[in-house]
């Protein structure tokens, strides 16, 4: 059990990278999915059925660590599932894995939990009223997990993952739209892009998550790049690396999408994760953008 890690949400962007990296690092990996067909390293599971979860754990034996990424309807931030189904399913997993002997649960939250705070963002900052049901649901699971871990003398890590980027994001992601548009003569119509992001390159984020597997202290942990950059500047850097005509970038052509957080200039304090894991991001924005585009070009070639 000491080297075993199970992942929920392994079919998603973060989960697919994490699964590969854990396997490359020789962890014993199993992936839980409510929709994917059964296959090697994949268990199809109804997260709403505690009896089924318990039976599955008994069959395969409990892992030392569960990394819980699975969360439905992420882009529909006020969907009822965030405070209903997602919370209930998460609590079912937490209950049954702790009951079976799992030592550590890593639950992945979001930078959006900091709402509209300005400046440096620290894990011990006081919670603000949730801006939407997505945040409300994440906070409910966090509070439940931390309480139960304390009661049972287990570890629960609520990891606030900041703005992660890299190749392989969904077709409607900003960088995918920029990439596709760069090969046309069309204009790239954007919102004003005046808000800020603390970006972290995907490889750094995955390394940080893997480092957390060795942590035995419950709490909230930020996982970020540690610097703020205005989205407009990020877009310009990405577009320039694509060698596309700057005149085709049109800022302010439409309003900011409702699901995007209107984040003022803010960035993560990295003190805690460095102390606990000796981890720090080592990929600059410029380097990360280049690596992302290089990989996207490879992926595009493979599809052709």
For each residue, the residues with C-beta under 8 A, 3 or more apart:
1: 4 61 62 63 64 101
2: 64
3: 26 27 28 64
4: 1 27 28 29 30 61 63 64 65
5: 22 27 28 29 30 63 64 65 66 67 213
6: 29 30 31 32 63 65 66 67
7: 10 15 18 19 22 29 30 31 32 66 67 69
8: 15 31 32 33 47 66 67 68 69 70 93
9: 12 14 15 68 69 70 71
10: 7 15 16 18 19 31 32 33 42 69
11: 15 16 31 33 35 36
12: 9 15 16 69 70
13: 16 17 164 168 169 170
14: 9 17 18 69 108 161 164 202 205 206 209
15: 7 8 9 10 11 12 18 19 31 69 70
16: 10 11 12 13 19 20 168
17: 13 14 20 21 166 168 202 203 206
18: 7 10 14 15 21 22 67 69 206 209 210
19: 7 10 15 16 22 23 29 31 41
20: 16 17 23 24
21: 17 18 24 25 206 207 210
22: 5 7 18 19 25 27 29 210
23: 19 20 26 27 29 41
24: 20 21
25: 21 22 210
26: 3 23
27: 3 4 5 22 23 213
28: 3 4 5 63
29: 4 5 6 7 19 22 23 41
30: 4 5 6 7 41 42 43 60 63
31: 6 7 8 10 11 15 19 36 41 42 43
32: 6 7 8 10 43 45 47 70 93
33: 8 10 11 36 42 43 44 45 70
34: 44 45 46 47 70
35: 11 44
36: 11 31 33 39 42 44
37: 42 44
38: 42 43 44
39: 36 42
40:
41: 19 23 29 30 31
42: 10 30 31 33 36 37 38 39
43: 30 31 32 33 38 56 60
44: 33 34 35 36 37 38
45: 32 33 34 52 53 56
46: 34 49 52 53
47: 8 32 34 53 70 89 90 92 93
48: 85 88 89 92
49: 46 52 53 92
50: 53 54 92 95 96
51: 54 55
52: 45 46 49 55 56
53: 45 46 47 49 50 56 57 92 93 96 97
54: 50 51 57 58 96 99 100
55: 51 52 58 59
56: 43 45 52 53 59 60
57: 53 54 60 61 62 96 97 100
58: 54 55 61 100
59: 55 56
60: 30 43 56 57
61: 1 4 57 58
62: 1 57 97 100 101 102
63: 1 4 5 6 28 30 66 97 102
64: 1 2 3 4 5 102 103 104
65: 4 5 6 102 103 104 105 106 213
66: 5 6 7 8 63 93 97 102 104 105 106
67: 5 6 7 8 18 105 106 108 209
68: 8 9 90 93 94 105 106 107 108
69: 7 8 9 10 12 14 15 18 108
70: 8 9 12 15 32 33 34 47 89
71: 9 74 82 86 137 138
72: 81 85 86
73: 76 79 81 82 86
74: 71 77 134
75: 259
76: 73 79 81 259
77: 74 82 132 133 134 135 258 259
78: 82 132 133 134
79: 73 76 82 133 134
80: 83 84 85 133
81: 72 73 76 84 85 86
82: 71 73 77 78 79 86 87 132 133 134 136 137 138
83: 80 86 87 133 136 137 140
84: 80 81 87 88
85: 48 72 80 81 88 89
86: 71 72 73 81 82 83 89 90 137 141
87: 82 83 84 90 91 137 140 141
88: 48 84 85 91 92
89: 47 48 70 85 86 92 93
90: 47 68 86 87 93 94 107 141 144 145
91: 87 88 94 95 141 144
92: 47 48 49 50 53 88 89 95 96
93: 8 32 47 53 66 68 89 90 96 97 105
94: 68 90 91 97 98 105 107 141 144 145 148 156
95: 50 91 92 98 99 148
96: 50 53 54 57 92 93 99 100
97: 53 57 62 63 66 93 94 100 102 105
98: 94 95 101 102 105 148 149 152 154
99: 54 95 96
100: 54 57 58 62 96 97
101: 1 62 98
102: 62 63 64 65 66 97 98 105 154
103: 64 65 154 155 216
104: 64 65 66 154 155 156 157 213 215 216
105: 65 66 67 68 93 94 97 98 102 145 149 154 155 156 157
106: 65 66 67 68 157 159 209 212 213
107: 68 90 94 141 142 145 156 157 158 159
108: 14 67 68 69 159 161 209
109: 113 138 139 142 158 159 160 161 220
110: 113 134 135 138 160 161
111: 114 121 160 161 162 163 198 224 261 263 268
112: 115 131 134 135 261
113: 109 110 127 130 135 138 139 160
114: 111 117 121 125 128 160 266
115: 112 128 129 130 131 135 261
116: 128 131 262 263 264
117: 114 121 125 128 264 266
118: 264 265 266
119: 265 266 267
120: 266 267 268 269
121: 111 114 117 125 198 222 266 267 268 269
122: 125 222 269 271
123: 160 219 220 221 222 269 272
124: 220
125: 114 117 121 122
126:
127: 113 139
128: 114 115 116 117
129: 115
130: 113 115 133 135 136 139
131: 112 115 116 135 261
132: 77 78 82 135 136
133: 77 78 79 80 82 83 130 136 137
134: 74 77 78 79 82 110 112 137 138
135: 77 110 112 113 115 130 131 132 138 139
136: 82 83 130 132 133 139 140
137: 71 82 83 86 87 133 134 140 141
138: 71 82 109 110 113 134 135 141 142
139: 109 113 127 130 135 136 142 143
140: 83 87 136 137 143 144
141: 86 87 90 91 94 107 137 138 144 145
142: 107 109 138 139 145 146 158 220
143: 139 140 146 147
144: 90 91 94 140 141 147 148
145: 90 94 105 107 141 142 148 149 156 158
146: 142 143 149 150 156 158 218 219
147: 143 144 150 151
148: 94 95 98 144 145 151 152 154 156
149: 98 105 145 146 152 153 154 155 156 218
150: 146 147 153 218
151: 147 148
152: 98 148 149
153: 149 150
154: 98 102 103 104 105 148 149 218
155: 103 104 105 149 215 216 217 218
156: 94 104 105 107 145 146 148 149 218
157: 104 105 106 107 212 215 218 219 221
158: 107 109 142 145 146 219 220 221
159: 106 107 108 109 209 212 220 221 222 223
160: 109 110 111 113 114 123 220 221 222 223 224 268
161: 14 108 109 110 111 164 200 205 223 224
162: 111 197 198 199 200 222 223 224 225 268
163: 111 197 198 199 200 224
164: 13 14 161 199 200 201 202 205
165: 169 175 199 200 201 202 288 292
166: 17 169 201 202 203 288 291 292 295
167: 202 292 295 296 299
168: 13 16 17 202 295 299
169: 13 165 166 173 175 176
170: 13 173 176
171: 176
172: 176 177
173: 169 170 176 177
174: 177 178 235
175: 165 169 178 179 238 292 296
176: 169 170 171 172 173 179 180 296
177: 172 173 174 180 181 188
178: 174 175 181 182 188 235 238 239 242
179: 175 176 182 183 242 293 296 300
180: 176 177 183 184
181: 177 178 184 186 188 244 248
182: 178 179 239 242 243 244
183: 179 180
184: 180 181
185: 248
186: 181 248
187: 248 249 250 253
188: 177 178 181 239 248 249 250
189: 250 253 254
190: 193 235 249 250 251 252 253 254
191: 251 252 253 254 255 256 257 260
192: 232 251 252 256
193: 190 230 231 232 235 251 256
194: 230 231 232
195: 230 231 256 260 261 262 263 264
196: 228 229 230 231 263 264 265 266 267
197: 162 163 228 229 231 234 263
198: 111 121 162 163 224 225 226 227 228 229 266 267 268
199: 162 163 164 165 225 227 229 234 285 288
200: 161 162 163 164 165 204 205 208 223 224 225 281
201: 164 165 166 204 205 225 281 283 287 288 291 292
202: 14 17 164 165 166 167 168 205 206 292
203: 17 166 206 207 283 291
204: 200 201 207 208 225 281 282 283 288
205: 14 161 164 200 201 202 208 209 223
206: 14 17 18 21 202 203 209 210
207: 21 203 204 210 211 279
208: 200 204 205 211 212 223 273 277 279 281
209: 14 18 67 106 108 159 205 206 212 213 223
210: 18 21 22 25 206 207 213
211: 207 208 214 215 273 277 278 279
212: 106 157 159 208 209 215 221 273 276 277
213: 5 27 65 104 106 209 210
214: 211 277
215: 104 155 157 211 212 221 276 277
216: 103 104 155
217: 155 276
218: 146 149 150 154 155 156 157
219: 123 146 157 158 272
220: 109 123 124 142 158 159 160
221: 123 157 158 159 160 212 215 272 273 276
222: 121 122 123 159 160 162 268 269 270 272 273
223: 159 160 161 162 200 205 208 209 268 273
224: 111 160 161 162 163 198 200 267 268 270 281
225: 162 198 199 200 201 204 267 268 281 285
226: 198 267 268 269 270 280 281
227: 198 199 267 285
228: 196 197 198 265 266 267
229: 196 197 198 199 233 234 285
230: 193 194 195 196 233 234 265
231: 193 194 195 196 197 234 235
232: 192 193 194 235 236 251
233: 229 230 236 237
234: 197 199 229 230 231 237 238 285 289
235: 174 178 190 193 231 232 238 239 249 251
236: 232 233 239 240 246 249
237: 233 234 240 241 285 286 289
238: 175 178 234 235 241 242 289 293
239: 178 182 188 235 236 242 244 246 249
240: 236 237 243 244 246
241: 237 238 286 289 290 293
242: 178 179 182 238 239 293
243: 182 240
244: 181 182 239 240 248
245: 248
246: 236 239 240 249
247:
248: 181 185 186 187 188 244 245
249: 187 188 190 235 236 239 246
250: 187 188 189 190 253
251: 190 191 192 193 232 235
252: 190 191 192
253: 187 189 190 191 250
254: 189 190 191
255: 191
256: 191 192 193 195 260 262
257: 191 260
258: 77
259: 75 76 77
260: 191 195 256 257
261: 111 112 115 131 195
262: 116 195 256
263: 111 116 195 196 197 266
264: 116 117 118 195 196
265: 118 119 196 228 230
266: 114 117 118 119 120 121 196 198 228 263
267: 119 120 121 196 198 224 225 226 227 228
268: 111 120 121 160 162 198 222 223 224 225 226
269: 120 121 122 123 222 226 272
270: 222 224 226 273 274 280
271: 122 274 275
272: 123 219 221 222 269 275 276
273: 208 211 212 221 222 223 270 276 277 279
274: 270 271 277 278 279 280
275: 271 272
276: 212 215 217 221 272 273
277: 208 211 212 214 215 273 274
278: 211 274
279: 207 208 211 273 274
280: 226 270 274
281: 200 201 204 208 224 225 226
282: 204
283: 201 203 204 287 288 291
284: 287 288
285: 199 225 227 229 234 237 288 289
286: 237 241 289 290
287: 201 283 284 290 291
288: 165 166 199 201 204 283 284 285 291 292
289: 234 237 238 241 285 286 292 293
290: 241 286 287 293 294
291: 166 201 203 283 287 288 294 295
292: 165 166 167 175 201 202 288 289 295 296
293: 179 238 241 242 289 290 296 297
294: 290 291 297 298
295: 166 167 168 291 292 298 299
296: 167 175 176 179 292 293 299 300
297: 293 294 300 301
298: 294 295 301 302
299: 167 168 295 296 302 303
300: 179 296 297 303 304
301: 297 298 304
302: 298 299
303: 299 300
304: 300 301
